[in-house]
Amino acid sequence: MPQEYSMERKQMVERQLKRRDIHDPLVLRAMETVPREAFIPENMHTFAYEDRPLPIGEDQTISQPYIVALMTQALELTPKDRALDIGTGSGYAAAILSRIAEKVYSVERYKSLADTAKERFARLCYDNIWILEGDGTLGWPEHAPYDAIVVTAGGPDVPQALLDQLVVGGRLLIPVGKTLQLQELVRVRRTGQDEFEREKLTDVRFVPLIGEQGWEENAQR
Ligand code: SAH
């Protein structure tokens, strides 16, 4: 299966990533390696390398390839990093992280999505990713601290639990917005035990982050 779409994948990297601002060789190599079609329903395979998000069930989406690359690049990942991914969804973003970082821990609130992602990782022999079904706004304390944390759902603010689970020098990427529809991508860098630097990168549109330190379950869309 990975062979089948290798041309499309190369083109995606050239046109959608390199022509924009994606230049980290580790990110480009990961994006050229992971078969995005393996993370979407079979009837959508022909759209796998289009420049947009796609539905994955449970009213959720797999992010646009460019956004996954942008966030991964902004995380400044290195091969010895341990990363935490909140919002497993299809598993695609976790798969990209896993081709760069040493270990990836990923949390998803829907059991069906967590189970499907697990099957995909097994099929692809990606054996450095662990998945937890639960509320990712609380992080995954057992394996903390993390060098990098990425949240692929938009919350009202940066969850304190995630800040607490960053190493000093660690980076956290999260879409933050006052409404459920539109967010700013925020990068937080832990510069000391009690010091955090926060910067805004760009406007983004993610599905809501639902949980104890996110939006309420029945918040209005
Ligand atoms: N990274 C995913 C994008 C998934 S969309 C991918 O590459 O496909 C965001 C995901 O976040 C959805 O699957 C949604 O169910 C999940 N989510 C929302 N709030 C969450 C929470 N508090 N904890 C864990 N997952 C959450």
Boltz pocket constraint, residues with backbone or C-beta under 6 A from the ligand:
constraints:
  - pocket:
      binder: B
      contacts: [[A, 60], [A, 61], [A, 62], [A, 63], [A, 86], [A, 87], [A, 88], [A, 89], [A, 90], [A, 91], [A, 92], [A, 93], [A, 94], [A, 107], [A, 108], [A, 109], [A, 110], [A, 113], [A, 134], [A, 135], [A, 136], [A, 137], [A, 152], [A, 153], [A, 207], [A, 208], [A, 209], [A, 210], [A, 211], [A, 212], [A, 214]]
      max_distance: 6.0
